[in-house]
Amino acid sequence: MKRKWFIVLILFFLFIAGSLPLLDKDHASADTGSVEISGTTVNVRSGPGLSYSVTGDLEQGQTASVISKEGDWLEVRVDDKEGWIASWLTTSKDEEQTASGQTAVSSVNGLNVRAQPDLSAAVLTKMKAGDEAEVISAAGDWLEINFRNTRGFVSKQYISVADGAPETDQPADAEKTEEKKEALSKVSSFEIAVSALNVRSKPDLSSKIQQTVNQGQVFPVVSMKGNWVEIQLAEGKNGWAYAFHGQLSDETAETRSNDTQESVTILTDGTNLRTEATTASEVASRADAGDNLPVLDKQGEWYQVSLPDGQAAFVAEWVVSSEDAIAEEEQTEVPDRKKGTLNGITIVLDPGHGGNDGGTVGVRKTEEKELTLKTAETLSHHLNAAGAEVVMTRQSDTYVDLRKRVASSQQAGADAFVSIHYDSTDDSSISGFTSYYQHDYQKELAEYLNSGLGDKLTLHDRGVQHGNYLVLRENQQPAVLVELGFLSNFNEERVLTTKQFREQAALGLYTGIINYFDAQLGE
């Protein structure tokens, strides 16, 4: 009898176990490797996507164990805590070990070394054709290198890589230690490479901010610790700055300050030059497109420039182009493009609104700014896969001035500028998508985009229309503003907020862009 009950008990447990759901096939119960954080600060989310809530963050250089992967997202574990991070902001440790010890040789003049593996990141320094650098790690289409005491990222497209080997029998670690000591002994100055950089009391992001310094300023170097550099500020004070956001040199701070005078070039006729660094101040003078003005100082998003009569005035950075932007030489060789690809094409995606500008709000309280960013990110992946260089006017929930968005288009030399929006009106019965243009040279792109959307969306097609929007009116590049549907329509809002719709909308825009550039090949 006891044996019979024992068998029944076993069968019961087997039945319960068989009814339990299996683990997701993409989820591994054991670690599948490790990655190093390459972004300055990377958000950890509760799920694999930007729509999931942020549960924490990881700093550049931290290592995380990979549990599983879903699309472009990695589930990771750090200090017994788990979450999801974007794979494109990490570097595989296996890939890093493979790359370490190699030498990167620039194949073009003026190759930008950037602070992050992103075309919108600050330029730390430049490499000439034939210049060599130590490869630290690989990060997708980028290499992290050490070039003349500056650590940054370069595009693999303009680099040839050779295996490096020590010339003596001295142990590699000991040799590198000696080289590092010798290199640090030669460092004399540090030039700020970003618009604003916090200088802290200790080499730690949580320490007190002593001062904020601006792009182009040069300071004497006192010492270095890891990725931090101690610089000498005015009044005999010292502080610590993150070395990735500046350029180290063996020249003295005084020499570099005297040798380098930055200048900016005006982009449009009648640009206002103001008495103070704000749009509310008086207009001191005006300048025309092509005027080159020496820079005296930088205050936030404003340059203080010297006028021909010797007076000083302020001009917003989004209406000028700096010398670095003008001398951008990374695309000296444009690859041959075949139909169905976007090699050599630069596309600026403009997710409408952001930050304190939420855009329209739907009947069900949907915020436009969230949908525009998600749609732009989906479209960006498709365009990148086709070979395009994609520039995003914003990559997070931040406010970007409209003129600054236009400046991004002009400075990138965009072949197409696409501003993504969702519509609203007092009449809740109105529905459908619309493609707007302002100038005649923008109309053809609008027609192709609208046609692509019409092939993918089931919404009412409101057609191509003339629209007097600043991002179109002030844009010298082919530019289109698309309204992908009405959040003020209750039924349409339910459709617009789905992932399936955003994917179809992105595919429609992608198809329109491909067809637009394919037509140019046939001309």
N, C-alpha and C positions, 0 to 999 in steps of 0.2 A: 504493500500500500504506500509506504514511504517512497519507494522507487517511482511509483506512478505519479505521485504529487511532484516529485523532483523533476520529472520529464515535462510535466505540464508547466511548471514554473519556468523552465528553460525555454520552452516554446513561446511562452508569453513575452519574455524579454526579447527574443528574436523578432517577434511581431512588432513590438514597440520600436526597436532599433530600425527595422525596415521601413517603418512609416515616417521616420524623421527625414527632413529635407537634406540633401547632400550639400556640401559646401560649394560655393561658387567655383566653377572650374578655373576661373582666372585667379583665384585666391590660393596662395601657397601657405601651408602651415609652418614652413621653415623659411629662414632667410634665403633669398636668392641672389645675394650680393650686397654691395654697399655703394653709396653715391656720396659725393661731396657737394655742398651747396655752393653754387657759383654766383647766384644773385646776391646783392648786398643784404637784403632782408626778404625772406621767402615766407609767405603765409602758409600755415598748416591748416587744412580744412577738414570738415567732418565727412566729406565724400569727394569723389573724383570729378570735380567741376567747379567753375567759378561761382555757381549759384549756391554752393554749400557754405555754411557758416564757418568763420575763421575761429579756430580753437587755440591757436598759438602761432609762433613764428620761429624761424631758424636763421642764424646769421651766416654770412659768407665764411667758408672754411670748415663749418661743422660737417661731421660725417653721420650718415643715417643708414640703418640697415633696411634693405628693401624686402617687404613681405610679399607684395603682389603688384601687378600692373594692369591698368585698364585704360586703353587708348593712350593718350599723352600724359596720363597721371600715374603716379607711383604711391602705393601705400607703404609707409615707412614706420620704423620704430626708432625712437631716440629716448634714452633714459627711461625705458619701460612705458613710454607714452607712444600711442599710435595715431596716425592721421594721414592725410593725402596731400601731396605736393605736386607742382607742375614739373614734369620731367625735363622741359627745356631750360629750367633754371638750375640744373644739376650737372655734374660730371661723373661718369662712371669711374669707379676706382680701378677697374680692370683696364679701361681705356686710358686712364691717367698713367698707369704703370707702363703701358705699351708706349705712350708718347714720351715719357720721362727719359732724359738722356739724349734726345734727338736735337738736331739743330735746324732752326727755321731760317730760310734764306728768302728775302723779299725779291720778287720778280718784277716789281714796278717801283717807280719813284713816287714818293709822297704817300706811302701806305700808312693809313691811320692805325695807331695802337690805341685801343679804346679801354675805358674803365670797366665796361661790362660787355658780354658777348651779344651786343645789340647795336644796330646802325645808328640809333638815336642816342647812344651813350656818349659821354664826354671823351674828347680826343686828348690823350695824355702826351703823346709825342708822335713823330713820323719816322718811317724807315725809308731809306733810299734803296734803289735796285742794287742787290748784292750784299746789303747789310745782313749780318747774321745775329740770331738771338737764340737763347736757350729755351727749349720747349719744356713747359712745366706740366701741362695736361691738355687733353682734347675735350672740347665741349660742342658736340654736334658739328656744325659747319665752321666752328671757330677753334683757334688754338690759343691757349694761355701761354704767354712767353715772358721771359725776363730779358729786356733790351736796355743795356746801359743803365742798370740799376732801377729801371722802371718796369713794373709788373703790370701787364695788361693783356688785351685780346686782339687778335688779328684774324681776318677772314682767310680760310684755307685756300680760297680761290686764287689768291695772289701770293701764295707761299709754296716753295718747294722744300721738302723735308729730307734731311740726310741723317743717318745714324752717326752719333758722336761717340768717341772713345778716348779715354785718357792717354796722354802721350808717354807717361812714365808708369813705372810699376807701383807708384805711390797709391795707397788705398783711395778709392773714389770719395768716400765720406770725408777723409782727412783733407783731400785736395780741395773739395768744395768748401770746407770750413775755412781754409786758408784764403781761398779766392774771395769768399764773402767778407772776411775781415779786411782784406786789402781793398775791396770795393767800397766798403763802408768808410774806410779811412780817407777816401778821396772825395766823399760826398760833402759839398759845401753849402748848397742852397736847395730850396724847395719852392717851385712855382705852382700856384693854385691853378687847376685846370677846369674847375666847375664854377658855376655862377656864384654859389655861396657855400662855404664850408665851415662847419663848427670846429673850433679849436678848444680842446677839453683840458682839464687840469691833470688827468691821468690817461694812460693809453687804454681807455675803456669807454664803450658807448654809454654806460650808465653814469659816468662821472660828470662833474659840473662843467657847463659851457662857459669858457672864459671870454671868448670873443668870436665873432663871425668874420671871416675874411672872404675876399672876392677874387674872381677869376683874373689872372694876370699878375697878381701881387706875388712878390718874391721875398722869401725870408731865409735868414741863415739857419743851417741845421746844427743842432746841439748834439743829438744822439738819435739812435733808432732802436726800436724794440718790436720784433715780429713785423707786423704790417703797419706799424705806427711810426711816425717820425716826430721827434721833439724839435720845435722851431722856436726861434727867438723873436718875440713880439716887441712892439714899442714899449718904452718905459722900463726896459730891463726885465720884462716878464717872459717866461717860457710857457709853452703849451704843447699839447699833442694833437696831431691831425692824422687822419687815415691816409696812408701813403698812396693808395690806389687813385686818390682824387687829385693828384698833383704830379709834377715831374721833378725828379731829383737830378742834380747836376754837380760836376766837379768845379764849375765856375762859381765865383763869389756872388752873393746876392746883389751887391752894388754893381758889378759888371753886367749881370743879366738884366737888371732893372734899366740900366742905361742903354743897353743894346736892343731891347725889344720895345717897340712902340706899336701897340695894337691900333687898328683902324677899322671903321665900318663903312659899308657902302649903302646908300639910300636906294630903296627898291622902287618907289613910286614918286611921280611928280607931286609937288605941293605938300610934302611930308612936314608935319608940324615939329618944330624944335622948341621945347618949353623951358621956362625959367626954373621949374622944379620937377622932380621925378614923379609926376602924377598927371593924369589927363585933365585934372581940374585946374591946373596952373595956367598962367598966361602964356601965349605963344610969343617966343622971343624972336623967331625967324622961321623961314621955310626953306626946304631943300628939295632938289629934283633928283629923279632917278639917275644913278651913276655917280652922284657926288660922293667923294671919299673924305671922311672926317676922322682926324686923330682922336683916339679915346684917352681921356684923362682919368676916368674912374668908372666903377660899376656899382650901382645901387639897386640890388634886387634885379628886376627885369628891365632896368633903364641904364643906358650908357650916358655918361657925362662926356661931351665931345667939345673939341675946340673949333670955333668958327673962324672963317678967313680973316675977320677983323680983330681976332684975338680974344673975343668974349667966349664964355662957356655956356653951354645949354645942354638940355637933356633930350634924348630920343629913345623911344621904346624899342626893345630888342626885336619885337615881332614885325617891325617895319624896316629893318635893315638886315644886311648880310655881313657876317664877319669875314675876315681874311681866310680863316680856316674853311668856312663854308664855300667861299669862292674857289679856293685852291683844292677842293676835293678831287683827288686824282685816283681814287680806287677803281673807277670804271674807265680806265684808259683804253681797255680793249673790250668792245662790246661783242659778245658771242653771237654766232649766226643763229637766227631764230627760225624754227619750222612751225608750220601751222599746228594749232592745238597746244602750243607752248607759249610761255611768256618770258623766255630767257632774255635778259638785257632790258626788261621793262620795269619801270619804277611806278608803283601805285600807292597813293596816299589814301588811307581809309580814315574817315572822320566820324567816329561815333558821336552823334549829337548830344549836346548838353553835358552834364556831369557836375559833381560837387554840389555847391549850393544852388545850382541851376538844374532842377530835376526834370525840366521839360513839362509836357502835359501829364496829367494823372487820369487814368481810366475810370470807368464806372465802378470797377471792382478794385480801385485804388492801386492799379498797376502804374509804376513810375516809368516814364519813357526812357530815362537815362540808363536804366538797367538793361532794357531790351536792346537799345542801340549798341551797347558795348558787347553784349553776348552775340549779337548778329555779326558785328564786325570781326570778332575773334574767329567765329566759324568761317567767315569768308576769307579771312587772312590765311587760315590753314590751307584752303583750296588753292589760293593764289601762290603761296609759297611752294606747294607741291608742283605747280606748273612752271616754276623757275623764276617767278617775279620777285623783285625786291619790294617788300611791303613796309611802309612807314605808317604808324598809327599816331594820330594827333593826341590821343590819350590812351593809356593802357590800364587805367584804374578809375575809381570814382573821384575824379578831380576836375576842378573848373579850369577850362582853357579859353582864353579870350578869342573871339572870332577872328580878329586880325592875325593873331598868332597862328591860328589854324591855316589861314591863307599863306602866311609866311612859310610854314612847314612845306606847303605844296611848292612854293617858288624855290626855296632853298634846296629841296630834294630834286628839283628839275623833273617834277612828276609828269609821267606820260598820261596819267589819268588821276583825277581827284574825285572820290565818291563819298558824299556826306549822307549818313544813314539816319533816318528819323521815322517816327510814328506819329500819325496825324490826330487831330481832334477838332470838333466843331460843336456849336450849340444844337444843331439838328442831329439827334441820335440815330436817325434813319440813314444817314449818308455813310457809304462804305467804299472800300476799294483802295488800290495803290496808284501812285502818281509819280512821274519822273519829271523834274524841273531843270531848266537850263536858263541862262541869261544872255550869253553872247552867241553869235552864229557859229563860232568855232567849237561850241559845246553841244550844239544840237544833235550832231551825228552820234556822239557817245550816248546821249540821253535816249535816242531812238533804239540803239542796240540794247541798252540796259533794260528799257521798258519791254522790249520784245522778249528778252531772256526771262524776265519776271512773268510775262504772260504765258510762257510755255510751262512754267513750274507751279504757278499759284492758281487757285480756284476762285480767288476774289475778283470783284468787279474791276476791270481795267479802265482807269480814268485817263489814260493816255499820257502823251508828252505835252507839257505846258510850259509857258514862259513864266519864270519866277524871279522876282527882284530880291534875292537874298544876298547878304554881304559876302558869304563864302563863294558865291558864284560871280557876283558883280565885280569884286576886287581881284578875282583869280585870273591870272594870265595863262593858266594851263586849261586843257579840256576838263571841265568840272561839271558834276551832276549832283543834285540833291534829290534823294528818293524818299518818298513817304510810303511806308510799307503797309499801311492800313490805319483804320480809325479806332483808337482806344475809347472814343466817346460812344461807339456802337457796342452795346452789351454783347451781342452774339459774336461780333467780329473780335472783340477783345479776348473772348475765350479761345479763339483760334490763334490769335497773335502771340499769346503767352505760352504756347506749346513749343517744345524742342523741335518737333517735326516741322512746324511752320518755319522756324528760324533756319533750319537746314535747307528747306525748299527755297526760301527766299535767298539764302546765300548761294545756292546752286544756280538760281536764276540770274543773279548778278554776275556770278562767275562765268556762266555761259555767254552772257551779253558782252562781258569784257573780252573773252576769248574771240568771239565772232567779230568784235570791233577791230582788234589788232590783226586777226587773220585777213580781214578785208583790206587792210593796209598793205599786206604782203602781195596782194593781187594787183595793186595799182602800179 
